């Protein structure tokens, strides 16, 4: 009896496995990306109809984990197109050699300073500035001037007011660390963080935890009115407000050298089954309709300068004029060292 | 014996395919990227004191969490095992809820209650006219120890409690008759008999805390890092795969040693006996002393477990100007204009679908493994026992990456299919099921089965009519945990590549990914729904159990 049951079970398992592996006849184009990716339904449908293809989305954890998985699957790629390499991981992706060049005609409308890979293996799709956000009401109520520059955080008036993310576990956290490196230099940033620690900075694990766990403008029970977030966060706070707001409850600090620009790239994976269709998908992602959809889907700025921004972005989101700069190759070469030095200065 | 060995091949094949093979592949690939051993990236492993410190911290915090959980939960287990009281089923269902909640949500609930500007502090500051918050436990050891107890309390309570309820009351009565004091009865009779269940529960709690990722990081603050966190940092942030693989192996080795030791000890200490009734020795608290005991435990449960959950539910229906249903309304009406937003009903059905699949698979495999282990008397018995537990002690990052490079060709090209999500959940859930069932299965005296066999029962009949009735309660509890683990999208599947599917935890994470009041509110509303759905599933299960047991109870009452 048991033996029979066992046999039945194995047969079922084998059948199941074969049905899963049998490829379907329909043409499929796969886009691999991180968990926070999103895009409009109608746009996807339009692309599918126009190219007679089914778009499939593969999600693989956070941006870093997704890239490592794409690199591990190098010999037998999981997808045709990959979106979500940012400039902090750019060098790693290029060195791994998992992308093939594709010079999309639409790159003509993308500003040159966003195009970090000269061979166009990775094409910029969107960008956002990581910077400090503060709770306007908190400062107004107490008659304290909000900070206007990174260096302000060290002043006694701002003691115990700031929460940042751990750069070892969070991507905005790393971006903010890079902002301080770009601003104070590879020799000066450790000193800045040591002083910031003395000024009672709080380190949270990730963005969700910092923003919804500690930031006074968003967290129940939070007590930090300054948080590391994005320059577009005030726009999101208005867009997702419970009652319509004319003014954002938070403000972003984008003074020169106080923000780090995170650029997100898309690219065609080497060895994919549909390289030609993959190119068309990239053109589509860079086209104006998709680019105009991006801001309200992921709350970042579109890379195509021809795309018009939604009203809430025009009114409440800001862009850093002069973000702090660190070259991708430097980031990959020094990440280990910088993180180690940061951890020693702030946590130990 | 033969059929049992054959049965064991089921979980063994499962482990070989979805655990050992991917793990070996990723370790080999990490250590020998081009087929050559390259120890450059490993030089820090033994020289840097950092890793020793992390290993030491991981171990002692897990041990401390386990001891604390046992101390707090054992009295609760006693109360649930021996007393009948109003709302017992509801309490039991509520207790398992922490398991399904994402860490970020739990942290938000704890902070809303105990944070610097949280409810308790606001009350205390207003009530006693204090200048600063009196409770300052955010980002401290106390906070994450509290959270570990919050997560694991039900594990101890349910595993030990169900076992306790099944203990033969005659043994206690006999000891009492011979003049033993209640204390002596507990120390000499009850405690030794309970040891297998306590050991099982303690082991699970320890491994759970040892591999803790989010809880420690979010509530304890980034100053505390476990090995699991370091593995993630090495693999993802620094792309140092050899180091990540080495640390994974250290984590596995430490836990394997512990599990093997536990298996050895529990085999030595096992006493075969049988609880004659399933629900026969449950009483109502009659004397004042007993009433206080039951009341104190329930109060403790309310404070520790129910208050944070309640705080969550409350924040899903309130905003700064009072009561609101807007978050729920938005959840059900907001136009789905992006490709990844699906109506919440779909999220609920998707979550339940995954959880049911993982539960059935975990119970099937767990039952097969436990049946084999209970009968296994060979030299390798303890070894097999420990092997079964390995998936629980393995880093999710390593295993997720292992799938990418191993399950990538027909006949098992599963690396990007939804089946992998169920498999990952099953892998973590089925050791839980084994630990729930094994103690009960071992308490059945061998003579019982032999007597039935002598009377002509086939092995299957022995299982169906002798063993199954005794272990049903344990199976149900194992099923409950398997279901919760999958409902909460337990860490195991976080690093598995999968086609996008909208489940309840995924929805919560999406809402919490953007700033804005409505996002926070909807995340809280979705968390409350997640709790409600899980809770009602468990309540139904408990009702089913009560209903199933009642005819048996009637029979016992008729005993001369």
Interface residues (C-beta under 8 A of the other chain):
Chain A: X1 X2 X3 X6 X9 X16 X17 X18 X20 X21 X30 X32 X35 X36 X37 X38 X39 X40 X41 X42 X43 X44 X56 X57 X58 X59 X60 X61 X62 X64 X65 X68 X69 X72 X73 X76 X78 X92 X166 X168 X169 X174 X202 X203 X204 X205 X206 X208 X209 X211 X212 X213 X214 X216 X218 X219 X220 X221 X222 X223 X229 X233 X234 X236 X237 X238 X239 X240 X241 X242 X250 X297 X299 X335 X336 X339 X347 X348
Chain B: X3 X6 X7 X9 X10 X29 X104 X107 X108 X111 X112 X113 X114 X115 X116 X117 X118 X119 X121 X139 X214 X217 X218 X221 X222 X223 X229 X232 X233 X235 X236 X237 X238 X239 X240 X315 X319 X324 X326 X336 X337 X338 X339 X340 X397 X400 X401 X404 X405 X408 X409 X410 X411 X412 X413 X414 X415 X416 X417 X419 X458 X459 X460 X494 X495 X496 X497 X498 X499 X500 X509 X510 X512 X513 X514 X515 X516 X517 X518 X519 X520 X521 X523
